[in-house]
Amino acid sequence: MRTTIDIDEQLLNYVKRKAAENNSSLKNIMEDALRDFFSKHTVHRNDIKLETFSGKGLKPGVDLDNNQSLYDIMDGL
């Protein structure tokens, strides 16, 4: 995917030089740096609360492995 970002000129020159020294590309260096960053920094997500209900289980005739029959039940057929 192609994108445009603004990078400090000194940093960009340093990265280009390191890429050349390692026989790599600017793209590979940037991807590796991002992977390294995200492997060390966890992304915090909000927990999702799922509502649950008690009962006697599935209604008679409900087959969770059959999508079409579930659609029919939801459509009142």
N, C-alpha and C positions, 0 to 999 in steps of 0.2 A: 504494500500500500504506500502510496506516495503522499507525503505531507511536507509542510514548510514550518520550520521553527527558527527562532532567533537565538543564536548562541554567541557568547562573548568571543570576539575575534581571536584573542590569545588562546582561549581554550580550544577553539576549532583548529587553529594551527597546530597545537600540541597533539590533538587527537589524530589529525591527518599524518603528522610525523610518526606517531606511534603505530598507526596502521601500516604505513610504509615499512617501518622497521620490522614489523611482525608479518610482513607479506600478507596483509589482510586488507579489508576495505573499510571505509568510514561507516558504511551501513552495518557491517558485522561488529565493529567496535561499539557502536551506539546500541545495537540490540543486546550485546553481551552486558554492557553497562546497565541497561534497564532491567534485564533479567536478574543481575546480581543485586541491584537495588531492591527489587520487589521480593527477592528470596530472603532478604534480611529485614524487611519491613512488612509486618502483617497488615492486611487490610481489615479494618474493623467494620463489621456488619451488624445491623440491628437484628436481634433475634425475632423470629416470626412466631407468633402465638397461634397455634392451631386449636380451634374449638373442637372438643370431642363430646360425644353424647353417649349416655349409657342406654342399654336396651337389650333385647333378646337376640341380637344379630341381624342377619339379612332377612328381608321379607321372602316368603316362598316365591320361587321362580326367578329370583335375581341371580344372574351368573356374571360375576365380575370379569370373567375371561372372554365374554362375548359383547363387544362394543355395540353391535346392532341391537341386541336385546335391551341393553342399558338405554340406548337412545329411544327405543320404543316405549320403555317404561317412563322415561322422563317426558316424552311427548304424550303420555296418557293413552297409548295404543294397547 
